[in-house]
Amino acid sequence: MNFNNRKEIEKHGFKGFKTVAELWLDKSHIPKIKGVYMVIDPNFEKTEFLTKGVGGFFKGKDPNVAVSELKFNLVPNSQVVYIGKAGSPTGIATLNSRLGQYLRFGETKNVGHWGGRYIWQIKNHSGLIFCWKPTPTDDPREIEKQLLSKYIKDFGKRPFANLTG
């Protein structure tokens, strides 16, 4: 899959393609099923950062990092800034519940979605695009690992906001 080509991403089963701003207004588009998701920066060729982002202070911890660290993690020539999963073979999490947490974290709420927090220091965070792929019969973690492996093969490192594999 070409991570910089929306048609290719769609061919691999990803749907949605809603901006953060759209999802902050209405999360009902997100399916209530397990799956994987990606966050896309449509302005990836000129990404700018905030010194203080909009991420929530979960358990009192400051989610913000130095702009130099953000720049170090940025993957040149990649529109995908995060790859994540929702659910497990035995869990009850869904794309709707997990992305709902992620989006509330970006509304400065005290929510436990610490992973991927770097996106909330992107200046145009409200214009970032979420897309998702339901995986009703597959383990989302396995699909996420495959996507991360392919991404690392293509770009030489994890996506910008994926701090662990």
N, C-alpha and C positions, 0 to 999 in steps of 0.2 A: 504494500500500500504506500502511496505517495502522501506523506503527512502534510504536504503543502498544497494539495489539490482537493478541493471540497467534493468534486464529483467522484474522485477515487474513494474518499472517506465514506461518502454515501453508498457507493457500490459495496463497501464492506459492512453495510447494515446500520450505519450511524444515522440518526434522525434528530429532529429538534432544531438545532442551529438557531438558538434564541440568545439574545444578548442578556447580560446581567440585568440591565435596566428593565427589559421585558419580563424577566423572571422575577425580579423584585416585585413587580406589579401583579403577576399571575403565574403561580407555580403549577397550575392544574394541567399544563401541557406535559409535565414530566410523568412518565408511567410509574405505576405502583407495582414494579416487578424488579427483580435483581438484574444487574447488568454492569457495563463499564461505561465510562464517559471520558471526554476530553474537553479541555478548555483551550480555545483558540484566540490568539491575539491578531486581529485583522490588520493592525498597524505594526506588525513585528519588525518591519524594516527600520522603524524609527521609534522604538520603545523608550519611553521616559518613565522615571521613577519618582515617587514621593518619599520624602524623608520620614514622614509619619503617615502610614496607610490607614485604612478603615477597618482593619481586622480587629476582632474582639480580644479582650484580655482574658483568656480562659484561665481559670484558677489564679488570676492575678498576674500571669506571665505576659510580658510585652511581646507581641508578635512581630514587631518591627526589627529590622536589621539594617546595618549600614548600607548605603547606596552602593558602596564599593563591593560588598558581598553580592548584592543583586546583579550588578554588572558582571561579576565573575561567573555567576550561575547562568547568565543569559546564554542561550544557544543561538549563535548567528545563523541566519537563514532558515529559522524554524518558526512557523506560526503556532505550533502546538506548544503550550506552556505548562500543561499538566495532564497526566493520565491517571485516572482513578477507577475504583470499583465500588459497587454497592451490593451487599449481600454475600452470602456463602451458602454452601449446600445445607447447612443446618440453621443458619441465621434468619432473622425476619426483616432485616434492612432491605429497603427498595431504593431504586433510583430517586424516587420522589422524596423519601425520608432523608437519604444521604445528601442529595443536592440541596434539599431544603435547609439542612444543617449548614452546609458550606455557604449558602447564600446568606443565611442569618449571621454567620460569623463575619461576613463582609459588610453587614449592616451594624458593625461594632457591638454585636451581642456577645454575651459570655456563653459561647457554645463550643462544645468539644469537637471541632474540626480543625485541629492544629496542622495536619498535613495539607500541603498546598497553599499555606498562608502567604507565600511570597506574591501571589497574584494580586493581593489587596494593596500592595505598594506600587503597582503599575498605575501610572497617572490616569490612563483611560480604562480603569477597571470596569466601569459601567458599560463600556462597549465591547468587553470580552464576550466571546460566544461559547456557549455550552452546547455540546452535542452528546448523544448517548446511544448506546446499543443494548437493547434488552438481550439477556442470555438466559431464557427460562429453563433450558435443559443443560446448560454448561455452568461450571464453577467460574464466577466472575474473576476470582483471583488468578486462575489459570489463563484466562483471556487477557487480563491486565499484564501478567508476566510476559505473554507472547508479544503484546503491543510494545511493552517497554524494551524487550530484547530487540525487536525490529527497529525501534527508534534509536537505541544505542548503536546498533549496527550502522544505521544511516547517518547519524550525527556525531557519534563518538562519545556521547555522554547522555545522562538522563535529561528529560525535559526540565526546563528552568525551575519549576516549583516542586518537582519530585525530589525530595531531599533524601529519600530512601528508596530502595528497589523492592 
